[in-house]
Amino acid sequence: MYLQPTDPSRDRLMTVASSADAVSFPVLIGDIGGTNVRFALLESPEAAPLVMDHVPTAEYPDIQTAIETCVVGPTGIVPRSAVIALAGPVHGEGVDLTNASWKVRPRDIIAATAIDDVILLNDFEAQALAITSLDPEDLVQIGGGSPLANGAKAVLGPGTGLGVAGLIHAADRWIPIPGEGGHVSFGPVEPDEFPLWEVMEPEHGRISAEALLCGRGLVRLYRAVARVDGAAITHETPASITEEAMAGDPVCVRTVRLYCRFLGRLAGDLALIFMARGGVYVAGGIPPRILSFLQEPDFRRAFEAKAPHEAVVAELPTWVVTGADPALKGLAAFARNPERFGVSLDGRRWR
């Protein structure tokens, strides 16, 4: 039986808003982004995740094909449950990925595979879950003091898009707060930023945080910097911009430094929104590649420039998540011990 948000029998057959219902092993865990698919298998609660090679999302027509091709075929292991994080809001019949063509429908996964229990989470909800499971070597601290043990935390991450989530501790559980905070509006503050907005290419008719703080946003910012500086536009990819910044190209250096400033500003806003005494975590694919720029003063300066609360924000620590596949670690932690987390599965679990 498929249990959907509109199924009137749901309350009788499924515990609503409960994360404590155990999943059956082996469990497929997946982090589905706009660019890459990351899968792993948990054969038992005690086992370490068996992580599959990353594959481009665009190489497969749908998630069912990717599961069979990338997981079941190579391993011979047939998962019974799946806990999957996706880059898009979970609603109705499933998820339409924000930055890719996949339409993930748990009904279709159950029909096409041997999986009979599917849980869908937001990708940055998984990143928030991961915060409690990361090892010290997965993190690089940049500024601030020591975190409050059970203090609220915030996580943001630029990659294909810009994910944002919070994590609060209440009733002896960690409760992730997913959202679409990457789509908040974003504007200039310092004098050297205003000319950039005059030539900035809008996205959906405006400049959002994601329009700047993701891969395509880095390219958008680079083009604006080149136009203002009267330089030729010679780079078309985030990788080439970051590589040339590391090599000392002046336009790319200015672009990446501005990018770090803007990322720090948004991180500071989130620190205030959540009063993140447990710290702010910068995840995603781009920050580890520009770590040396993030360690320059601009990131923390923008983070702390929150008058009249500079002194409060200055005490809040920030970390860059440098460990591989943090979302998979968060999903694995949830699959092993769902009772540790306050995750509502109302409308997000299909059996």
C-alpha positions in Angstrom: 0.0 0.0 0.0 1.2 3.5 -0.9 0.7 6.0 1.9 0.4 9.6 0.6 -0.3 12.9 2.2 -3.8 12.8 0.8 -4.5 9.2 1.9 -7.3 9.3 4.6 -6.0 6.0 6.0 -2.6 7.4 6.8 -3.2 8.2 10.4 -4.3 4.5 11.0 -1.4 2.9 9.2 1.5 5.3 9.6 2.8 7.1 12.7 2.5 10.7 11.6 5.3 13.1 12.4 7.5 10.4 13.9 11.1 9.7 13.0 11.4 6.9 15.6 9.9 4.2 13.3 12.9 2.1 12.4 13.9 1.5 8.8 14.7 -2.0 7.5 18.2 -2.8 6.5 20.0 -2.8 4.0 19.2 0.9 3.6 20.0 2.9 0.5 21.1 6.5 1.3 21.3 9.0 -1.4 22.2 12.7 -1.8 20.7 13.8 -5.1 21.9 17.2 -6.3 21.4 19.2 -9.5 24.8 18.1 -10.8 25.8 14.8 -9.1 24.2 11.7 -7.5 25.8 10.3 -4.4 24.7 6.9 -3.2 25.8 4.7 -0.3 24.5 1.5 1.2 24.1 0.7 4.9 24.0 -3.1 5.2 23.3 -2.9 9.0 23.1 -0.3 11.8 26.7 -1.1 12.8 28.2 -1.1 9.3 30.1 1.8 7.8 28.5 3.2 4.6 29.5 1.6 1.4 29.9 4.7 -0.8 29.4 4.4 -4.5 31.2 6.5 -7.1 29.6 9.9 -7.7 27.8 10.1 -11.1 26.3 13.0 -13.0 22.6 13.4 -12.5 22.1 14.1 -16.2 23.5 10.7 -17.2 20.3 8.9 -16.1 16.7 9.5 -17.1 15.4 9.0 -13.5 16.4 7.9 -10.0 15.1 4.4 -10.5 17.5 3.8 -13.4 20.3 5.3 -11.3 19.6 3.0 -8.4 19.6 -0.1 -10.5 22.7 0.9 -12.5 24.9 2.4 -9.8 23.9 0.5 -6.7 22.1 -2.8 -7.2 24.1 -3.9 -10.3 27.6 -3.3 -9.0 27.0 -4.6 -5.5 24.4 -7.3 -5.8 22.8 -5.9 -2.6 19.1 -5.2 -2.8 18.1 -2.4 -0.4 14.8 -2.7 1.5 14.6 0.9 2.5 15.7 4.2 1.2 16.5 7.6 2.9 17.1 10.1 0.1 18.0 13.8 0.3 17.1 16.0 -2.7 17.8 19.5 -3.9 14.2 20.8 -3.8 11.2 21.1 -1.5 9.4 17.8 -0.6 5.7 18.1 -1.3 2.8 16.1 -2.7 3.8 13.1 -4.8 7.6 13.7 -4.4 10.2 16.2 -5.5 11.0 18.1 -8.7 14.7 18.8 -8.5 15.3 22.6 -8.5 18.4 22.4 -10.8 17.9 19.2 -12.7 15.2 17.5 -14.8 14.4 14.6 -12.4 11.0 14.2 -10.9 11.5 11.9 -8.0 8.3 9.9 -7.2 8.5 7.3 -4.4 5.6 5.4 -6.0 7.8 4.9 -9.0 10.8 3.8 -6.9 8.7 1.2 -5.1 7.2 0.0 -8.3 10.5 -0.3 -10.1 12.8 -1.7 -7.4 12.6 -4.0 -4.4 12.6 -1.0 -2.0 9.3 -0.9 -0.1 10.0 2.0 2.3 11.1 5.4 1.0 11.8 8.6 3.0 12.5 11.9 1.3 14.3 14.7 2.9 15.6 18.1 1.7 19.3 18.0 0.9 20.2 20.7 3.4 18.1 19.0 6.0 20.5 16.1 5.6 23.4 18.6 5.8 22.0 19.8 9.1 21.7 16.2 10.4 25.3 15.7 9.4 26.6 18.5 11.7 26.2 16.2 14.7 28.1 13.4 13.1 31.1 15.1 11.5 34.6 14.4 12.8 37.1 17.2 13.7 39.1 16.4 10.6 36.0 17.2 8.5 36.0 20.8 9.6 38.1 23.9 9.5 37.2 26.7 11.9 37.4 30.3 10.8 37.0 32.8 13.7 34.7 33.0 16.6 34.8 31.4 20.0 33.7 28.0 21.3 30.3 26.7 20.4 27.5 26.1 23.0 27.1 22.3 23.2 23.4 22.3 22.5 23.2 25.7 20.9 21.3 26.3 17.7 23.3 25.8 14.5 23.0 27.0 10.9 24.3 25.5 7.8 24.6 26.9 4.3 26.3 25.6 1.2 27.0 26.9 -2.3 27.2 24.3 -5.0 24.9 23.9 -8.0 22.4 25.9 -6.0 22.5 27.4 -2.5 21.2 25.4 0.4 20.2 26.7 3.8 19.0 24.9 7.0 19.0 25.2 10.7 19.4 22.7 13.6 18.0 23.2 17.0 18.1 21.1 20.2 14.8 20.6 22.0 13.2 17.7 24.0 16.5 15.8 23.9 16.5 15.7 20.1 18.2 17.5 17.3 15.6 19.0 15.1 16.6 20.1 11.5 14.8 23.1 10.0 14.8 22.8 6.2 13.9 25.7 4.0 14.6 27.6 0.8 16.7 30.3 2.4 19.0 30.5 -0.6 16.3 32.3 -2.5 16.2 35.4 -0.2 16.9 38.7 -1.9 20.5 40.0 -1.8 21.8 43.5 -2.4 24.9 45.7 -2.2 26.2 47.2 1.1 29.7 48.5 0.7 30.7 51.2 -1.8 32.5 49.0 -4.2 29.5 46.7 -4.6 27.0 49.2 -5.9 28.5 49.5 -9.4 28.3 45.7 -9.7 24.6 45.7 -9.2 24.2 48.2 -12.0 25.6 45.6 -14.5 24.5 42.4 -12.7 22.4 40.0 -14.8 19.2 39.3 -12.9 17.8 35.8 -12.4 14.0 35.4 -12.4 13.8 39.2 -12.5 15.9 39.8 -9.3 19.2 39.1 -7.6 18.8 36.5 -4.9 21.5 35.0 -2.6 21.5 31.9 -4.9 21.9 34.0 -8.0 25.4 35.0 -6.6 26.4 32.3 -4.2 26.4 29.1 -6.2 28.4 27.9 -9.2 26.5 29.9 -11.9 26.5 32.8 -9.4 30.2 32.9 -9.3 30.2 33.2 -13.1 27.6 35.9 -12.9 29.7 37.8 -10.3 32.8 37.4 -12.4 31.1 38.9 -15.5 29.9 41.9 -13.4 33.4 42.5 -12.0 35.0 42.3 -15.5 32.5 44.8 -16.9 33.0 47.3 -14.0 36.8 46.9 -14.3 36.8 47.1 -18.1 38.4 43.7 -18.4 37.7 41.0 -21.1 35.4 38.2 -20.1 37.4 35.1 -20.7 36.1 32.5 -18.3 32.8 30.7 -18.4 33.0 28.1 -15.6 33.3 28.3 -11.8 36.3 25.9 -12.0 38.2 28.1 -14.3 37.5 31.2 -12.3 38.6 29.6 -9.0 41.7 28.1 -10.7 42.8 31.5 -12.1 42.1 33.2 -8.8 44.5 30.7 -7.2 47.0 31.6 -9.9 46.7 35.3 -9.2 44.5 36.6 -12.1 43.4 40.0 -10.8 39.8 39.9 -12.0 39.3 36.4 -10.7 41.0 37.2 -7.4 38.6 40.2 -6.9 35.7 38.0 -7.9 36.5 35.3 -5.4 37.2 37.8 -2.6 33.8 39.4 -3.2 32.2 36.0 -3.3 33.7 35.2 0.2 32.5 38.6 1.5 29.0 37.9 0.3 29.1 34.4 1.7 30.2 35.7 5.1 27.4 38.4 5.0 24.7 35.8 4.4 26.2 33.4 7.0 26.1 36.3 9.5 22.5 36.9 8.7 21.7 33.3 9.4 23.7 33.4 12.6 21.3 36.2 13.8 18.2 34.5 12.5 18.9 31.3 14.4 21.0 32.9 17.1 23.5 30.2 16.2 25.5 29.8 19.4 26.3 26.3 18.2 28.0 27.8 15.2 27.5 28.3 11.5 28.7 25.7 9.1 29.6 26.4 5.5 29.2 23.3 3.4 28.7 22.6 -0.3 31.1 21.9 -3.2 32.7 25.4 -3.6 34.0 26.5 -0.2 36.7 23.8 0.2 38.1 24.9 -3.2 38.5 28.5 -2.1 39.4 27.8 1.6 42.5 30.0 1.5 40.3 33.0 0.4 37.8 32.2 3.1 40.6 32.3 5.6 41.4 35.9 4.6 39.8 38.7 6.7 36.8 39.5 4.4 34.7 36.5 5.2 34.7 37.0 8.9 34.6 40.8 8.6 31.4 40.6 6.6 30.0 37.9 9.0 30.5 40.1 12.0 29.3 43.4 10.5 25.9 43.1 12.1 25.4 46.4 14.0 24.2 46.7 16.6 25.0 43.1 17.4 28.7 42.9 16.3 29.9 41.8 19.7 27.4 38.9 19.8 28.1 37.7 16.3 31.9 38.0 16.9 31.6 35.2 19.4 29.8 32.8 17.1 32.2 30.3 15.4 32.1 29.5 11.7 33.4 26.3 10.1 34.1 25.2 6.6 33.0 21.6 6.0 35.9 20.0 4.1 35.1 16.3 4.6 33.7 14.3 1.8 30.0 13.5 1.4 28.7 15.1 4.7 25.0 14.7 3.6 25.5 10.9 3.4 26.9 11.0 7.0 23.8 12.8 8.1 21.5 10.4 6.4 23.4 7.4 7.8 23.1 8.9 11.3 19.4 9.3 10.9 18.9 5.8 9.5 20.8 4.2 12.4 19.2 6.2 15.2 16.1 8.0 14.0 15.0 8.5 17.6 17.9 10.9 18.1 16.4 13.4 15.7 13.1 15.2 15.6 12.3 14.8 11.9 8.6 14.9 10.8 7.9 12.3 8.2 4.3 13.4 7.7 3.9 13.4 3.9 7.5 12.4 3.4 7.4 8.6 3.9 6.0 6.1 1.5 5.5 2.4 2.2 
